[in-house]
């Protein structure tokens, strides 16, 4: 069989994206973001994001096809994120993708957006070795997954019990007066600070809670500890050492993620850790994971930044995996699932 050509469509949050992948080759990758429209509100407003998706959908898909020198006729299948994400945003992408599939008489796959973050690493690093572990870190998700077969079977090893890593950063950023999204600002300031200046707790790593949840994550206590420290400094009339606060927070979160990921690799006898999700663009986390990986003899695969944040390439790549595995396409009336479980790869 020749390599499948898949159009991938993504609209789970504030990026409208479309891409075309043939086999393991990315032919086009178009992303339109409504981020700036949300900045003044300090977070993503679902209604604004949904409207932006509706406006950007046709231009994004048209450009992805044009960039690949293709028409819909040349595509073997369409893949679209069906969850998890914001319901209104998912509805726009899925409705549009279904209309295209129906009009062009192509099979459609409603896929799990988070699993797409795992699949996309194949574009840069090639196939998954057996017993690969995946760390997915984004604004809404922090999960450790065991990839038995990216098209058929994924197990959840650990997940976040409260705030995800990205969420924790955004909340501390707001406290420090940074505009939304806060992650890049914390990253920048952390590069100039002392990571040991402030004692920031490492969630779920100590005592009974750590023993009970060896692979789970909790970052709400980290956020609270930093907030209390900053308030204490303000109350005492002292200046806030912003660079040190950012460096200490980033170091704590990166260390927890790296430690737990390596512990998972040991448990599963895994020599490969793949990393995905928007938060994996954070430079402290990238450095920490590579450092821990070297120490534990684990190859850490972190994709280039443009493949970490939400994009259509990840959706198309997972679509290719599903086509190659002979997975039955989704029924034409499949629904969206804003809280889709991580064990569901396609619907």
C-alpha positions in Angstrom: 0.0 0.0 0.0 1.3 3.5 -0.9 1.7 5.9 2.0 -1.6 7.3 3.2 -2.2 11.1 2.7 -4.2 12.5 5.6 -5.6 16.0 6.2 -5.6 16.8 9.9 -7.8 19.5 11.5 -7.4 20.9 15.0 -9.7 23.3 16.9 -9.7 22.2 20.6 -8.7 25.6 22.1 -7.5 28.8 20.6 -5.6 27.5 17.5 -7.3 26.7 14.3 -4.9 24.4 12.4 -4.8 22.2 9.3 -2.0 20.1 7.9 -1.3 17.4 5.4 0.9 14.4 6.2 1.9 11.7 3.7 3.3 8.6 5.5 5.9 10.2 7.8 6.4 13.4 5.8 4.8 16.7 6.7 3.7 18.4 3.5 2.0 21.5 4.9 1.2 22.9 8.4 -1.0 26.0 8.8 -1.9 27.5 12.2 -4.1 30.5 12.9 -4.2 31.6 16.6 -6.8 33.8 18.3 -4.5 34.1 21.4 -4.3 37.9 21.1 -8.1 38.3 21.3 -8.1 36.5 24.7 -5.1 38.3 26.2 -7.0 41.2 27.7 -9.3 38.7 29.5 -6.4 36.8 31.0 -7.6 33.5 29.6 -9.3 31.8 26.7 -12.9 32.8 26.2 -14.7 29.8 24.6 -17.2 32.0 22.7 -14.5 34.2 21.1 -12.4 31.2 20.3 -15.3 29.3 18.6 -16.1 32.4 16.5 -12.4 32.7 15.5 -12.4 29.0 14.5 -15.5 29.5 12.3 -13.7 32.4 10.5 -10.3 30.7 10.1 -11.5 27.2 9.2 -11.8 27.6 5.4 -8.7 29.7 5.0 -6.6 27.3 7.0 -7.7 24.2 5.2 -7.4 25.9 1.8 -3.9 27.0 2.5 -2.9 23.6 3.9 -4.1 22.0 0.6 -2.5 24.7 -1.6 0.8 24.5 0.3 0.9 20.7 -0.4 -0.1 21.3 -4.1 -3.2 19.2 -3.5 -7.0 19.2 -3.7 -9.4 17.3 -1.4 -9.4 14.6 -4.2 -5.8 13.8 -3.4 -6.4 13.1 0.3 -7.1 9.5 1.5 -8.7 10.4 4.8 -9.5 13.3 7.1 -8.7 13.3 10.8 -10.1 15.9 13.3 -9.7 16.4 17.0 -13.0 15.3 18.6 -11.8 15.9 22.2 -10.7 16.7 24.8 -11.1 20.5 24.6 -13.6 23.3 24.7 -17.0 22.1 23.4 -17.8 25.0 21.2 -14.4 25.0 19.6 -14.5 21.2 19.0 -17.9 21.6 17.4 -16.6 24.0 14.8 -13.7 21.8 13.7 -15.7 18.6 13.7 -18.6 20.1 11.8 -16.3 21.5 9.2 -14.3 18.3 8.9 -17.5 16.2 8.5 -18.8 18.6 5.8 -15.5 18.2 3.9 -15.6 14.4 4.3 -19.2 14.2 3.1 -18.6 16.5 0.2 -15.5 14.7 -1.0 -16.6 11.2 0.0 -13.6 10.6 2.2 -13.4 8.5 5.4 -13.1 10.6 8.6 -11.5 9.8 11.9 -12.5 11.7 15.1 -9.2 11.5 17.1 -8.0 12.2 20.7 -6.1 15.5 20.6 -3.8 14.4 23.5 -2.8 11.2 21.7 -2.0 13.4 18.7 0.7 15.1 20.8 2.3 11.7 21.1 1.9 10.7 17.4 3.5 13.9 16.1 7.0 13.0 17.4 7.1 10.3 14.6 7.5 13.2 12.1 10.8 14.1 13.7 12.1 10.9 15.3 10.6 8.1 13.3 8.7 5.1 14.7 8.2 4.3 18.4 10.4 1.7 20.0 8.6 -0.9 22.0 7.5 0.1 25.6 7.7 3.8 24.8 6.6 6.2 27.6 5.0 9.6 26.8 4.9 12.7 29.0 2.1 15.0 27.8 2.3 18.5 29.4 0.0 21.3 28.4 -2.3 24.0 29.8 -5.0 21.4 30.7 -3.2 18.1 30.8 -0.2 16.6 32.6 -0.1 12.9 32.0 2.3 10.0 31.8 1.2 7.3 29.2 2.5 3.9 28.1 2.4 3.6 24.4 1.8 0.0 23.4 0.4 0.8 20.0 -0.4 4.5 19.2 -3.3 3.4 17.0 -4.8 0.8 19.2 -3.7 0.7 22.8 -2.5 3.3 25.3 -2.4 3.0 29.1 -2.5 5.9 31.6 0.4 5.5 34.0 -0.2 8.8 35.9 -2.2 12.0 35.5 -2.8 15.3 37.2 -5.0 15.3 40.3 -5.7 19.1 40.2 -3.9 21.9 38.3 -1.8 20.9 35.2 1.7 22.3 34.9 0.7 25.0 32.4 -2.3 26.0 34.5 0.0 26.5 37.5 2.4 28.7 35.5 -0.5 30.8 34.2 -1.9 31.4 37.7 1.5 32.4 39.1 2.1 34.6 36.1 -1.1 36.5 36.8 0.0 37.0 40.4 3.3 38.5 39.1 1.4 40.8 36.8 2.4 39.1 33.5 0.0 39.2 30.6 -1.7 36.0 29.4 -0.4 33.5 28.4 2.1 33.6 31.3 4.3 30.6 30.5 6.7 32.3 28.1 7.1 35.2 30.5 8.0 32.9 33.4 10.4 31.0 31.1 12.2 34.2 30.1 12.6 35.5 33.7 13.6 32.1 35.0 16.6 32.1 32.8 18.0 35.0 34.8 17.1 33.8 38.3 18.4 31.5 41.0 16.3 28.2 41.0 17.2 27.6 44.7 16.3 31.1 46.0 12.9 30.1 47.2 11.9 26.7 48.7 9.0 25.6 46.4 7.4 22.3 47.3 7.5 19.4 44.9 3.9 18.1 44.7 3.2 14.4 45.4 6.9 13.4 45.8 7.1 13.1 49.6 5.7 10.8 52.3 2.5 8.8 52.0 1.0 11.0 49.2 4.2 10.4 47.2 4.1 6.7 47.8 0.4 6.4 47.0 0.7 8.4 43.8 4.2 7.6 42.4 3.3 8.6 38.8 0.5 11.2 39.4 1.0 15.0 39.5 -0.3 17.8 41.6 0.6 21.4 41.1 -2.0 23.4 43.0 0.1 23.3 46.3 3.1 24.6 44.3 1.0 27.5 43.1 -0.3 28.2 46.6 3.1 28.1 48.2 4.5 30.6 45.7 1.5 32.9 46.1 1.8 32.9 49.9 5.6 33.7 49.7 4.9 36.6 47.3 2.1 37.9 49.5 4.5 37.7 52.5 7.1 39.7 50.8 4.6 42.3 49.7 3.2 42.6 53.2 6.7 43.1 54.6 7.2 45.9 52.0 10.0 44.0 50.2 10.6 44.0 46.5 9.6 40.8 44.7 12.7 39.1 43.1 10.7 38.2 40.0 13.5 36.3 38.3 14.2 34.2 41.4 10.5 33.4 41.9 10.2 32.3 38.2 13.4 30.2 38.3 12.4 28.5 41.6 8.9 27.7 40.3 10.2 26.4 36.9 12.9 24.3 38.6 10.4 22.7 41.0 7.8 21.8 38.3 10.5 20.6 35.8 12.2 18.4 38.5 8.9 16.8 39.5 8.0 16.0 35.9 11.4 14.6 35.1 11.7 12.5 38.3 8.2 10.9 37.8 8.8 10.3 34.1 12.1 8.5 34.8 10.5 6.5 37.5 7.8 5.5 35.0 10.5 4.5 32.5 12.2 2.3 35.1 8.8 0.7 36.0 8.1 -0.2 32.4 11.6 -1.0 31.4 11.4 1.8 28.8 14.4 3.3 27.1 12.5 6.0 25.3 10.5 8.9 26.6 8.6 11.1 24.2 7.4 14.5 25.3 4.5 16.6 23.9 2.0 19.3 24.5 2.4 23.1 24.6 4.2 23.2 28.0 7.0 21.1 26.6 8.1 24.3 24.8 9.4 25.4 28.3 13.2 25.7 28.2 13.7 24.7 31.9 11.6 21.5 31.4 13.4 20.6 28.1 16.8 21.0 29.8 15.8 19.0 32.9 14.3 16.1 31.0 17.4 15.8 28.8 19.6 15.9 31.9 17.6 13.2 33.7 17.4 11.2 30.6 21.1 11.1 30.2 21.6 10.1 33.8 19.1 7.3 33.5 20.0 6.0 30.1 16.7 7.0 28.5 16.4 8.7 25.1 14.2 11.8 25.5 12.5 12.8 22.3 11.2 16.4 22.6 9.9 17.7 19.2 10.7 21.2 17.8 8.6 24.0 19.3 6.2 24.2 16.3 5.2 20.6 16.8 4.8 21.0 20.6 2.0 23.6 20.6 -1.4 22.6 19.1 -1.2 22.0 15.4 -2.8 20.1 12.5 0.3 17.9 11.9 -0.3 15.9 15.1 -3.9 15.2 14.1 -2.9 14.2 10.5 0.0 12.0 11.8 -2.3 10.1 14.2 -4.8 9.8 11.3 -2.0 8.1 9.2 -1.4 5.7 12.0 -5.1 4.8 12.2 -5.3 4.3 8.4 -2.2 2.1 8.4 -3.4 0.0 11.3 -6.7 -0.7 9.4 -8.8 1.0 12.1 -12.4 1.5 11.0 -13.2 5.2 10.3 -15.6 7.0 12.7 -19.3 6.9 12.0 -20.5 10.0 10.1 -22.6 11.1 13.2 -19.8 10.8 15.8 -20.0 13.3 18.6 -17.5 15.5 20.3 -16.3 14.7 23.8 -14.8 17.7 25.7 -13.6 15.3 28.5 -12.5 12.4 26.2 -10.6 9.8 28.3 -6.9 9.3 27.4 -7.5 5.6 26.7 -9.8 6.6 23.7 -7.6 7.0 20.7 -10.4 7.5 18.1 -14.2 7.5 18.3 
